[in-house]
Amino acid sequence: MEEDHALGLIRAGLQVIAAEGKLRPELVSMFAHVLLASVNEVALLVARSEDKEAAMKAGADTIDEMLRRLFA
């Protein structure tokens, strides 16, 4: 299910980024897996956190910053 939905959405977003010339098209699939793994790891950190709200904010901020640095 995760591969059909989450990975598919990430892949679609990366295809748009590739179409804009910010990512080599042949890397879209591998980048999608790497980003999904990153999001899954953040989810595990949030699940284990004492302060889930703060961990969710930190995780979202981190993913946003990573994407900004990769594709800005």
PDB file of N, CA, C and O in Angstrom:
ATOM      1  N   MET A   1       0.826  -1.188   0.000  1.00  0.00           N
ATOM      2  CA  MET A   1       0.000   0.000   0.000  1.00  0.00           C
ATOM      3  C   MET A   1       0.876   1.260   0.000  1.00  0.00           C
ATOM      4  O   MET A   1       0.615   2.208  -0.741  1.00  0.00           O
ATOM      5  N   GLU A   2       1.917   1.256   0.840  1.00  0.00           N
ATOM      6  CA  GLU A   2       2.784   2.427   0.904  1.00  0.00           C
ATOM      7  C   GLU A   2       3.424   2.704  -0.455  1.00  0.00           C
ATOM      8  O   GLU A   2       3.514   3.853  -0.885  1.00  0.00           O
ATOM      9  N   GLU A   3       3.866   1.641  -1.123  1.00  0.00           N
ATOM     10  CA  GLU A   3       4.507   1.838  -2.414  1.00  0.00           C
ATOM     11  C   GLU A   3       3.531   2.378  -3.446  1.00  0.00           C
ATOM     12  O   GLU A   3       3.904   3.214  -4.270  1.00  0.00           O
ATOM     13  N   ASP A   4       2.299   1.919  -3.414  1.00  0.00           N
ATOM     14  CA  ASP A   4       1.303   2.392  -4.373  1.00  0.00           C
ATOM     15  C   ASP A   4       0.931   3.850  -4.139  1.00  0.00           C
ATOM     16  O   ASP A   4       0.718   4.596  -5.095  1.00  0.00           O
ATOM     17  N   HIS A   5       0.851   4.257  -2.890  1.00  0.00           N
ATOM     18  CA  HIS A   5       0.332   5.590  -2.587  1.00  0.00           C
ATOM     19  C   HIS A   5       1.440   6.592  -2.270  1.00  0.00           C
ATOM     20  O   HIS A   5       1.664   7.528  -3.038  1.00  0.00           O
ATOM     21  N   ALA A   6       2.124   6.410  -1.165  1.00  0.00           N
ATOM     22  CA  ALA A   6       3.135   7.385  -0.743  1.00  0.00           C
ATOM     23  C   ALA A   6       4.262   7.480  -1.767  1.00  0.00           C
ATOM     24  O   ALA A   6       4.637   8.577  -2.180  1.00  0.00           O
ATOM     25  N   LEU A   7       4.794   6.350  -2.172  1.00  0.00           N
ATOM     26  CA  LEU A   7       5.892   6.367  -3.127  1.00  0.00           C
ATOM     27  C   LEU A   7       5.436   6.956  -4.456  1.00  0.00           C
ATOM     28  O   LEU A   7       6.180   7.699  -5.096  1.00  0.00           O
ATOM     29  N   GLY A   8       4.228   6.631  -4.867  1.00  0.00           N
ATOM     30  CA  GLY A   8       3.691   7.164  -6.116  1.00  0.00           C
ATOM     31  C   GLY A   8       3.547   8.674  -6.080  1.00  0.00           C
ATOM     32  O   GLY A   8       3.849   9.355  -7.060  1.00  0.00           O
ATOM     33  N   LEU A   9       3.086   9.199  -4.956  1.00  0.00           N
ATOM     34  CA  LEU A   9       2.942  10.652  -4.829  1.00  0.00           C
ATOM     35  C   LEU A   9       4.304  11.347  -4.831  1.00  0.00           C
ATOM     36  O   LEU A   9       4.482  12.387  -5.466  1.00  0.00           O
ATOM     37  N   ILE A  10       5.244  10.766  -4.124  1.00  0.00           N
ATOM     38  CA  ILE A  10       6.592  11.339  -4.099  1.00  0.00           C
ATOM     39  C   ILE A  10       7.191  11.293  -5.497  1.00  0.00           C
ATOM     40  O   ILE A  10       7.781  12.271  -5.957  1.00  0.00           O
ATOM     41  N   ARG A  11       7.040  10.164  -6.168  1.00  0.00           N
ATOM     42  CA  ARG A  11       7.568  10.027  -7.524  1.00  0.00           C
ATOM     43  C   ARG A  11       6.944  11.069  -8.460  1.00  0.00           C
ATOM     44  O   ARG A  11       7.644  11.682  -9.265  1.00  0.00           O
ATOM     45  N   ALA A  12       5.632  11.264  -8.351  1.00  0.00           N
ATOM     46  CA  ALA A  12       4.949  12.253  -9.205  1.00  0.00           C
ATOM     47  C   ALA A  12       5.501  13.655  -8.953  1.00  0.00           C
ATOM     48  O   ALA A  12       5.734  14.409  -9.898  1.00  0.00           O
ATOM     49  N   GLY A  13       5.708  14.004  -7.698  1.00  0.00           N
ATOM     50  CA  GLY A  13       6.276  15.316  -7.378  1.00  0.00           C
ATOM     51  C   GLY A  13       7.685  15.470  -7.934  1.00  0.00           C
ATOM     52  O   GLY A  13       8.046  16.530  -8.445  1.00  0.00           O
ATOM     53  N   LEU A  14       8.471  14.418  -7.834  1.00  0.00           N
ATOM     54  CA  LEU A  14       9.828  14.473  -8.359  1.00  0.00           C
ATOM     55  C   LEU A  14       9.850  14.531  -9.879  1.00  0.00           C
ATOM     56  O   LEU A  14      10.769  15.106 -10.463  1.00  0.00           O
ATOM     57  N   GLN A  15       8.859  13.949 -10.521  1.00  0.00           N
ATOM     58  CA  GLN A  15       8.778  14.043 -11.978  1.00  0.00           C
ATOM     59  C   GLN A  15       8.528  15.486 -12.408  1.00  0.00           C
ATOM     60  O   GLN A  15       9.045  15.927 -13.435  1.00  0.00           O
ATOM     61  N   VAL A  16       7.745  16.215 -11.633  1.00  0.00           N
ATOM     62  CA  VAL A  16       7.530  17.641 -11.911  1.00  0.00           C
ATOM     63  C   VAL A  16       8.849  18.399 -11.743  1.00  0.00           C
ATOM     64  O   VAL A  16       9.203  19.239 -12.570  1.00  0.00           O
ATOM     65  N   ILE A  17       9.557  18.096 -10.680  1.00  0.00           N
ATOM     66  CA  ILE A  17      10.851  18.738 -10.432  1.00  0.00           C
ATOM     67  C   ILE A  17      11.831  18.413 -11.558  1.00  0.00           C
ATOM     68  O   ILE A  17      12.582  19.283 -12.000  1.00  0.00           O
ATOM     69  N   ALA A  18      11.823  17.170 -12.018  1.00  0.00           N
ATOM     70  CA  ALA A  18      12.698  16.772 -13.129  1.00  0.00           C
ATOM     71  C   ALA A  18      12.311  17.509 -14.414  1.00  0.00           C
ATOM     72  O   ALA A  18      13.179  17.925 -15.181  1.00  0.00           O
ATOM     73  N   ALA A  19      11.026  17.667 -14.639  1.00  0.00           N
ATOM     74  CA  ALA A  19      10.558  18.386 -15.833  1.00  0.00           C
ATOM     75  C   ALA A  19      11.002  19.850 -15.809  1.00  0.00           C
ATOM     76  O   ALA A  19      11.160  20.475 -16.858  1.00  0.00           O
ATOM     77  N   GLU A  20      11.199  20.385 -14.617  1.00  0.00           N
ATOM     78  CA  GLU A  20      11.688  21.768 -14.466  1.00  0.00           C
ATOM     79  C   GLU A  20      13.202  21.846 -14.598  1.00  0.00           C
ATOM     80  O   GLU A  20      13.776  22.934 -14.539  1.00  0.00           O
ATOM     81  N   GLY A  21      13.850  20.703 -14.774  1.00  0.00           N
ATOM     82  CA  GLY A  21      15.295  20.675 -14.945  1.00  0.00           C
ATOM     83  C   GLY A  21      16.085  20.685 -13.656  1.00  0.00           C
ATOM     84  O   GLY A  21      17.287  20.946 -13.677  1.00  0.00           O
ATOM     85  N   LYS A  22      15.441  20.408 -12.531  1.00  0.00           N
ATOM     86  CA  LYS A  22      16.124  20.458 -11.236  1.00  0.00           C
ATOM     87  C   LYS A  22      16.547  19.082 -10.728  1.00  0.00           C
ATOM     88  O   LYS A  22      17.112  18.964  -9.640  1.00  0.00           O
ATOM     89  N   LEU A  23      16.275  18.045 -11.515  1.00  0.00           N
ATOM     90  CA  LEU A  23      16.637  16.676 -11.149  1.00  0.00           C
ATOM     91  C   LEU A  23      16.749  15.880 -12.441  1.00  0.00           C
ATOM     92  O   LEU A  23      15.886  15.972 -13.314  1.00  0.00           O
ATOM     93  N   ARG A  24      17.805  15.106 -12.555  1.00  0.00           N
ATOM     94  CA  ARG A  24      17.931  14.259 -13.745  1.00  0.00           C
ATOM     95  C   ARG A  24      16.808  13.225 -13.742  1.00  0.00           C
ATOM     96  O   ARG A  24      16.601  12.543 -12.738  1.00  0.00           O
ATOM     97  N   PRO A  25      16.087  13.103 -14.844  1.00  0.00           N
ATOM     98  CA  PRO A  25      14.932  12.201 -14.895  1.00  0.00           C
ATOM     99  C   PRO A  25      15.247  10.763 -14.513  1.00  0.00           C
ATOM    100  O   PRO A  25      14.404  10.085 -13.926  1.00  0.00           O
ATOM    101  N   GLU A  26      16.425  10.292 -14.829  1.00  0.00           N
ATOM    102  CA  GLU A  26      16.768   8.899 -14.508  1.00  0.00           C
ATOM    103  C   GLU A  26      16.961   8.676 -13.013  1.00  0.00           C
ATOM    104  O   GLU A  26      17.062   7.532 -12.571  1.00  0.00           O
ATOM    105  N   LEU A  27      17.012   9.749 -12.225  1.00  0.00           N
ATOM    106  CA  LEU A  27      17.169   9.622 -10.765  1.00  0.00           C
ATOM    107  C   LEU A  27      15.854   9.710 -10.007  1.00  0.00           C
ATOM    108  O   LEU A  27      15.833   9.539  -8.788  1.00  0.00           O
ATOM    109  N   VAL A  28      14.756   9.976 -10.708  1.00  0.00           N
ATOM    110  CA  VAL A  28      13.463  10.179 -10.045  1.00  0.00           C
ATOM    111  C   VAL A  28      13.092   9.000  -9.158  1.00  0.00           C
ATOM    112  O   VAL A  28      12.741   9.195  -7.994  1.00  0.00           O
ATOM    113  N   SER A  29      13.161   7.793  -9.679  1.00  0.00           N
ATOM    114  CA  SER A  29      12.729   6.625  -8.907  1.00  0.00           C
ATOM    115  C   SER A  29      13.599   6.421  -7.660  1.00  0.00           C
ATOM    116  O   SER A  29      13.075   6.181  -6.572  1.00  0.00           O
ATOM    117  N   MET A  30      14.909   6.514  -7.815  1.00  0.00           N
ATOM    118  CA  MET A  30      15.799   6.319  -6.666  1.00  0.00           C
ATOM    119  C   MET A  30      15.603   7.423  -5.632  1.00  0.00           C
ATOM    120  O   MET A  30      15.570   7.148  -4.432  1.00  0.00           O
ATOM    121  N   PHE A  31      15.472   8.667  -6.085  1.00  0.00           N
ATOM    122  CA  PHE A  31      15.211   9.762  -5.156  1.00  0.00           C
ATOM    123  C   PHE A  31      13.896   9.540  -4.413  1.00  0.00           C
ATOM    124  O   PHE A  31      13.802   9.838  -3.222  1.00  0.00           O
ATOM    125  N   ALA A  32      12.892   9.025  -5.094  1.00  0.00           N
ATOM    126  CA  ALA A  32      11.600   8.772  -4.444  1.00  0.00           C
ATOM    127  C   ALA A  32      11.769   7.787  -3.295  1.00  0.00           C
ATOM    128  O   ALA A  32      11.194   7.980  -2.223  1.00  0.00           O
ATOM    129  N   HIS A  33      12.545   6.744  -3.507  1.00  0.00           N
ATOM    130  CA  HIS A  33      12.779   5.765  -2.437  1.00  0.00           C
ATOM    131  C   HIS A  33      13.559   6.384  -1.278  1.00  0.00           C
ATOM    132  O   HIS A  33      13.256   6.130  -0.112  1.00  0.00           O
ATOM    133  N   VAL A  34      14.559   7.194  -1.603  1.00  0.00           N
ATOM    134  CA  VAL A  34      15.369   7.840  -0.563  1.00  0.00           C
ATOM    135  C   VAL A  34      14.503   8.790   0.271  1.00  0.00           C
ATOM    136  O   VAL A  34      14.591   8.800   1.499  1.00  0.00           O
ATOM    137  N   LEU A  35      13.677   9.579  -0.394  1.00  0.00           N
ATOM    138  CA  LEU A  35      12.815  10.517   0.333  1.00  0.00           C
ATOM    139  C   LEU A  35      11.777   9.788   1.174  1.00  0.00           C
ATOM    140  O   LEU A  35      11.499  10.191   2.303  1.00  0.00           O
ATOM    141  N   LEU A  36      11.200   8.714   0.633  1.00  0.00           N
ATOM    142  CA  LEU A  36      10.232   7.943   1.413  1.00  0.00           C
ATOM    143  C   LEU A  36      10.903   7.336   2.650  1.00  0.00           C
ATOM    144  O   LEU A  36      10.318   7.329   3.733  1.00  0.00           O
ATOM    145  N   ALA A  37      12.110   6.834   2.492  1.00  0.00           N
ATOM    146  CA  ALA A  37      12.843   6.286   3.642  1.00  0.00           C
ATOM    147  C   ALA A  37      13.095   7.371   4.684  1.00  0.00           C
ATOM    148  O   ALA A  37      13.010   7.113   5.884  1.00  0.00           O
ATOM    149  N   SER A  38      13.401   8.575   4.232  1.00  0.00           N
ATOM    150  CA  SER A  38      13.618   9.687   5.170  1.00  0.00           C
ATOM    151  C   SER A  38      12.344  10.024   5.933  1.00  0.00           C
ATOM    152  O   SER A  38      12.372  10.225   7.147  1.00  0.00           O
ATOM    153  N   VAL A  39      11.244  10.084   5.223  1.00  0.00           N
ATOM    154  CA  VAL A  39       9.963  10.383   5.867  1.00  0.00           C
ATOM    155  C   VAL A  39       9.594   9.270   6.854  1.00  0.00           C
ATOM    156  O   VAL A  39       9.097   9.545   7.946  1.00  0.00           O
ATOM    157  N   ASN A  40       9.836   8.028   6.469  1.00  0.00           N
ATOM    158  CA  ASN A  40       9.546   6.909   7.379  1.00  0.00           C
ATOM    159  C   ASN A  40      10.407   6.978   8.630  1.00  0.00           C
ATOM    160  O   ASN A  40       9.931   6.679   9.725  1.00  0.00           O
ATOM    161  N   GLU A  41      11.654   7.364   8.483  1.00  0.00           N
ATOM    162  CA  GLU A  41      12.540   7.482   9.646  1.00  0.00           C
ATOM    163  C   GLU A  41      12.071   8.597  10.575  1.00  0.00           C
ATOM    164  O   GLU A  41      12.102   8.445  11.796  1.00  0.00           O
ATOM    165  N   VAL A  42      11.639   9.709  10.003  1.00  0.00           N
ATOM    166  CA  VAL A  42      11.085  10.795  10.820  1.00  0.00           C
ATOM    167  C   VAL A  42       9.856  10.294  11.579  1.00  0.00           C
ATOM    168  O   VAL A  42       9.683  10.609  12.756  1.00  0.00           O
ATOM    169  N   ALA A  43       9.012   9.523  10.917  1.00  0.00           N
ATOM    170  CA  ALA A  43       7.815   8.983  11.577  1.00  0.00           C
ATOM    171  C   ALA A  43       8.197   8.101  12.764  1.00  0.00           C
ATOM    172  O   ALA A  43       7.545   8.147  13.807  1.00  0.00           O
ATOM    173  N   LEU A  44       9.242   7.305  12.611  1.00  0.00           N
ATOM    174  CA  LEU A  44       9.696   6.471  13.731  1.00  0.00           C
ATOM    175  C   LEU A  44      10.215   7.325  14.884  1.00  0.00           C
ATOM    176  O   LEU A  44       9.948   7.028  16.048  1.00  0.00           O
ATOM    177  N   LEU A  45      10.947   8.375  14.565  1.00  0.00           N
ATOM    178  CA  LEU A  45      11.445   9.273  15.611  1.00  0.00           C
ATOM    179  C   LEU A  45      10.295   9.952  16.348  1.00  0.00           C
ATOM    180  O   LEU A  45      10.328  10.096  17.570  1.00  0.00           O
ATOM    181  N   VAL A  46       9.286  10.363  15.601  1.00  0.00           N
ATOM    182  CA  VAL A  46       8.109  10.984  16.228  1.00  0.00           C
ATOM    183  C   VAL A  46       7.411   9.975  17.134  1.00  0.00           C
ATOM    184  O   VAL A  46       7.033  10.301  18.259  1.00  0.00           O
ATOM    185  N   ALA A  47       7.242   8.760  16.645  1.00  0.00           N
ATOM    186  CA  ALA A  47       6.551   7.729  17.425  1.00  0.00           C
ATOM    187  C   ALA A  47       7.262   7.429  18.736  1.00  0.00           C
ATOM    188  O   ALA A  47       6.616   7.116  19.735  1.00  0.00           O
ATOM    189  N   ARG A  48       8.589   7.524  18.740  1.00  0.00           N
ATOM    190  CA  ARG A  48       9.370   7.223  19.943  1.00  0.00           C
ATOM    191  C   ARG A  48       9.564   8.428  20.857  1.00  0.00           C
ATOM    192  O   ARG A  48      10.065   8.292  21.974  1.00  0.00           O
ATOM    193  N   SER A  49       9.170   9.599  20.385  1.00  0.00           N
ATOM    194  CA  SER A  49       9.427  10.831  21.113  1.00  0.00           C
ATOM    195  C   SER A  49       8.489  11.009  22.305  1.00  0.00           C
ATOM    196  O   SER A  49       7.329  10.596  22.278  1.00  0.00           O
ATOM    197  N   GLU A  50       9.016  11.622  23.324  1.00  0.00           N
ATOM    198  CA  GLU A  50       8.194  11.983  24.485  1.00  0.00           C
ATOM    199  C   GLU A  50       7.260  13.139  24.131  1.00  0.00           C
ATOM    200  O   GLU A  50       6.114  13.183  24.580  1.00  0.00           O
ATOM    201  N   ASP A  51       7.758  14.067  23.327  1.00  0.00           N
ATOM    202  CA  ASP A  51       6.987  15.237  22.912  1.00  0.00           C
ATOM    203  C   ASP A  51       6.708  15.127  21.417  1.00  0.00           C
ATOM    204  O   ASP A  51       7.448  15.656  20.588  1.00  0.00           O
ATOM    205  N   LYS A  52       5.630  14.431  21.098  1.00  0.00           N
ATOM    206  CA  LYS A  52       5.309  14.126  19.705  1.00  0.00           C
ATOM    207  C   LYS A  52       5.047  15.379  18.874  1.00  0.00           C
ATOM    208  O   LYS A  52       5.434  15.440  17.706  1.00  0.00           O
ATOM    209  N   GLU A  53       4.405  16.358  19.456  1.00  0.00           N
ATOM    210  CA  GLU A  53       4.116  17.590  18.725  1.00  0.00           C
ATOM    211  C   GLU A  53       5.409  18.294  18.313  1.00  0.00           C
ATOM    212  O   GLU A  53       5.554  18.718  17.167  1.00  0.00           O
ATOM    213  N   ALA A  54       6.332  18.412  19.241  1.00  0.00           N
ATOM    214  CA  ALA A  54       7.616  19.055  18.938  1.00  0.00           C
ATOM    215  C   ALA A  54       8.405  18.226  17.923  1.00  0.00           C
ATOM    216  O   ALA A  54       9.042  18.777  17.026  1.00  0.00           O
ATOM    217  N   ALA A  55       8.358  16.909  18.068  1.00  0.00           N
ATOM    218  CA  ALA A  55       9.079  16.036  17.137  1.00  0.00           C
ATOM    219  C   ALA A  55       8.473  16.122  15.732  1.00  0.00           C
ATOM    220  O   ALA A  55       9.201  16.114  14.740  1.00  0.00           O
ATOM    221  N   MET A  56       7.156  16.204  15.651  1.00  0.00           N
ATOM    222  CA  MET A  56       6.510  16.333  14.343  1.00  0.00           C
ATOM    223  C   MET A  56       6.917  17.646  13.683  1.00  0.00           C
ATOM    224  O   MET A  56       7.208  17.675  12.488  1.00  0.00           O
ATOM    225  N   LYS A  57       6.938  18.723  14.447  1.00  0.00           N
ATOM    226  CA  LYS A  57       7.339  20.022  13.896  1.00  0.00           C
ATOM    227  C   LYS A  57       8.784  19.981  13.429  1.00  0.00           C
ATOM    228  O   LYS A  57       9.101  20.438  12.330  1.00  0.00           O
ATOM    229  N   ALA A  58       9.659  19.434  14.262  1.00  0.00           N
ATOM    230  CA  ALA A  58      11.075  19.338  13.898  1.00  0.00           C
ATOM    231  C   ALA A  58      11.253  18.456  12.662  1.00  0.00           C
ATOM    232  O   ALA A  58      12.053  18.772  11.782  1.00  0.00           O
ATOM    233  N   GLY A  59      10.519  17.366  12.597  1.00  0.00           N
ATOM    234  CA  GLY A  59      10.607  16.471  11.442  1.00  0.00           C
ATOM    235  C   GLY A  59      10.131  17.144  10.173  1.00  0.00           C
ATOM    236  O   GLY A  59      10.786  17.043   9.136  1.00  0.00           O
ATOM    237  N   ALA A  60       9.006  17.826  10.236  1.00  0.00           N
ATOM    238  CA  ALA A  60       8.473  18.529   9.062  1.00  0.00           C
ATOM    239  C   ALA A  60       9.424  19.633   8.621  1.00  0.00           C
ATOM    240  O   ALA A  60       9.670  19.806   7.427  1.00  0.00           O
ATOM    241  N   ASP A  61       9.956  20.375   9.580  1.00  0.00           N
ATOM    242  CA  ASP A  61      10.912  21.438   9.248  1.00  0.00           C
ATOM    243  C   ASP A  61      12.167  20.862   8.588  1.00  0.00           C
ATOM    244  O   ASP A  61      12.708  21.444   7.648  1.00  0.00           O
ATOM    245  N   THR A  62      12.614  19.729   9.084  1.00  0.00           N
ATOM    246  CA  THR A  62      13.816  19.095   8.540  1.00  0.00           C
ATOM    247  C   THR A  62      13.592  18.605   7.118  1.00  0.00           C
ATOM    248  O   THR A  62      14.431  18.829   6.245  1.00  0.00           O
ATOM    249  N   ILE A  63      12.468  17.940   6.877  1.00  0.00           N
ATOM    250  CA  ILE A  63      12.157  17.464   5.526  1.00  0.00           C
ATOM    251  C   ILE A  63      12.012  18.655   4.578  1.00  0.00           C
ATOM    252  O   ILE A  63      12.526  18.619   3.460  1.00  0.00           O
ATOM    253  N   ASP A  64      11.323  19.698   5.010  1.00  0.00           N
ATOM    254  CA  ASP A  64      11.185  20.903   4.179  1.00  0.00           C
ATOM    255  C   ASP A  64      12.544  21.492   3.827  1.00  0.00           C
ATOM    256  O   ASP A  64      12.796  21.843   2.674  1.00  0.00           O
ATOM    257  N   GLU A  65      13.415  21.600   4.819  1.00  0.00           N
ATOM    258  CA  GLU A  65      14.749  22.166   4.588  1.00  0.00           C
ATOM    259  C   GLU A  65      15.557  21.282   3.639  1.00  0.00           C
ATOM    260  O   GLU A  65      16.253  21.790   2.760  1.00  0.00           O
ATOM    261  N   MET A  66      15.470  19.977   3.812  1.00  0.00           N
ATOM    262  CA  MET A  66      16.188  19.058   2.939  1.00  0.00           C
ATOM    263  C   MET A  66      15.719  19.241   1.493  1.00  0.00           C
ATOM    264  O   MET A  66      16.544  19.330   0.583  1.00  0.00           O
ATOM    265  N   LEU A  67      14.419  19.296   1.277  1.00  0.00           N
ATOM    266  CA  LEU A  67      13.887  19.460  -0.081  1.00  0.00           C
ATOM    267  C   LEU A  67      14.279  20.807  -0.671  1.00  0.00           C
ATOM    268  O   LEU A  67      14.610  20.898  -1.853  1.00  0.00           O
ATOM    269  N   ARG A  68      14.243  21.842   0.141  1.00  0.00           N
ATOM    270  CA  ARG A  68      14.634  23.174  -0.316  1.00  0.00           C
ATOM    271  C   ARG A  68      16.109  23.159  -0.774  1.00  0.00           C
ATOM    272  O   ARG A  68      16.447  23.700  -1.826  1.00  0.00           O
ATOM    273  N   ARG A  69      16.952  22.546   0.016  1.00  0.00           N
ATOM    274  CA  ARG A  69      18.370  22.516  -0.325  1.00  0.00           C
ATOM    275  C   ARG A  69      18.650  21.649  -1.559  1.00  0.00           C
ATOM    276  O   ARG A  69      19.554  21.945  -2.340  1.00  0.00           O
ATOM    277  N   LEU A  70      17.884  20.602  -1.723  1.00  0.00           N
ATOM    278  CA  LEU A  70      18.091  19.724  -2.866  1.00  0.00           C
ATOM    279  C   LEU A  70      17.611  20.326  -4.180  1.00  0.00           C
ATOM    280  O   LEU A  70      18.239  20.148  -5.223  1.00  0.00           O
ATOM    281  N   PHE A  71      16.489  21.040  -4.116  1.00  0.00           N
ATOM    282  CA  PHE A  71      15.818  21.408  -5.358  1.00  0.00           C
ATOM    283  C   PHE A  71      15.595  22.903  -5.574  1.00  0.00           C
ATOM    284  O   PHE A  71      14.913  23.293  -6.521  1.00  0.00           O
ATOM    285  N   ALA A  72      16.156  23.733  -4.718  1.00  0.00           N
ATOM    286  CA  ALA A  72      15.975  25.184  -4.884  1.00  0.00           C
ATOM    287  C   ALA A  72      16.852  25.722  -5.983  1.00  0.00           C
ATOM    288  O   ALA A  72      16.828  26.922  -6.259  1.00  0.00           O
TER     289      ALA A  72
END
